[in-house]
């Protein structure tokens, strides 16, 4: 046997062994994350988490020679106590596209997503998988519109995505394809795999045609019901940033000066939606204001949504995106570390009051040599020791909170 063939054989054996380990975890003690009131639970115990975003996982893994970056990022994340990762389960048209055209998929890219799920399982990390993007990156709504127009459908604009039967059909077909997918490595269907914590309807839905939030609300209701008809085991969330709409006008004062066509209250009141999310980028939303004003907004944003999720919606809340860009004026590593510490401490304060945030997902972890995926917010744990220490400390605190909550039950 040649050296190259021998190496390939060893890699194949290792992947098979890892798959068997994940199968054993699923069948012996793997359980789905569920909600009880405003808490996440696993094995009947409260589940609070510190996590991260790495949107690029599937795209990078589509090149087998680059998969080590996925594995290394998961290992480093697990070592820092991070237990949930949010990533894309879409790439519509373009480079390394999962969905080449409506209903036509690249098996090579799907196997890359299989690998991502395997590696998450191997490292004890759960996944939140998003079905589509609001923006043109990796296709998103604009690609669906282009596909519909190419098929001869009369489309007025991108917001027709929410109402046009053809595009809604494209979306439902994708959801069905992903949830029914049988992982070629673990041999576990995605809809049966507790490694997946939750599905996300869309990354940051927005709508210019109807700022009230009603158009998006109709779409969320239809698609949430559809997802749950296919998969009732996993949790489901929308992917919202947290902007308030017209249902409670007095709350719009909490927005950063504008609306985006969603309504945090009514959209999340839909019963098929299991938990709420917010994203927070005061450095972008309030770019003309100083750091103090931006942090004050951040604290209000977290506090208002924490109260509303607990008292009005009665569902868990996740801070699903936040970070500090190295493109900000006066940026340095110390400033980012301090920002993260302040956000984490704000979260912990709400947790101590009993109206807490169930988990957070920093944007974003990356691997070395991934400059093309960078957006200014990238954190490389192996290179940024001080940031790793901040994140690890928060992971420890969240673990402690979990134990405290368990103690209260007993």
C-alpha positions, 0 to 999 in steps of 0.5 A: 500500500502506498504512503498516500493510500495508507494515510487515506485509509487511516483518516477513513478509519478515524472518521468511522470511529468518531462517527461510532462515538457520536452514534453511541452518544446519541443512543445512550445519553444524548438528549435534545435541548428543550424549554421549560418556561423561560429556561433551556433544559437538558436531561431535566436540568437547566442548560445555560451556555456560553457559545459562539458564531462561526458562519463559515464552517460548511463553506470551509469544510467543502474543501477537504484539505481545509477541514482541519480549521473546522476541527481546530476551531471546535477543539479550541472552543470546547477547551474554552468551555463554549458549548453552542455554535451557530452556523449556516446550513445554506449557501445558495448559488455562487462559490461552493454552493450547497443549493446550486439551483432550486432543489438541486444540491451539491452532495460534496457540500452537503457532506461538508455539513455532515462533517461539521455536525460530526466535529461538533458532536465529537467536541460536545458542542451543540449547533444552531443551524440557519436555513437562509440569509436575509442578505446577499452573502451566500445567496440569501433572499436575493438569490431566491428572487433571481431564481424566481425571475429566471423561472418567469415569475413576476417579482417586484422586489426582494420583499416578495420573498415573504409572500410569493408562492414560488419563493416560499416553495423554494424555501420549504423545499430547502427546509425539507431537504436539510431536516431530512438529510441522513448524515453520511458519516454518523448515519443519523438523520439531521432531524433525529440528531440532538447535536443540533440544538435548534433551527433558525428560520433566517439570519436577520430577517428584514422587510422594507415593504412593511416596517410594522412587522406584519408581513414578516409575521405572516411568513414566520407563522407559515414557516414555523408551522411547516418546520415543526410539521417536519421536525418536532424534536428540535427547538426553533427560533426566527433569527431576529435582531430584536427590533420592536415594531408596531404592536407595542409602539411605546417600545420602539424607543428602544430601537436604535432610531429606526425599524427594520420590518420585524416586531420582536413581540408579535413575531416571537409570540408565535407558539411554534417559536421556542425561544427569542433572539437578539443581535447587538451591534451598537458600534454599527447602529450608533456609529456616530456615538462614543463608546460610553453611549454605545455601551449604555445602549447595549445594556438597555438592549439586553435589559429590555429584551430580557424583561420582555422575554420573561414577562410578556413572551415567557420564553428563553432569550439568547444574545445570538450575535455581539462583538466589537470590530477591530475596524472601530476607531481606537480599537485595540485588543484590550478595548475588545476584551473590556467590551466583552467582559462588560457585556458578559457581566450585564448578562450575569446580572440579569441572570442573578435577578431571575430574569436572565439571558439563557445564553450568548453567542459571540461573533465570531470565532475563526481559524488561522489563515482565514482572512478572506472570511474576516469582517473585523470581528474575528477572534482566533482563540489560539492567538488572542490569549487575553480574549480567550481568558475572558471567554473562558471565565464567562463559560465557567460562570455560566457553568456555575449558574447552571449548578446553582439552578440545579441546587435550587431545584433540590 
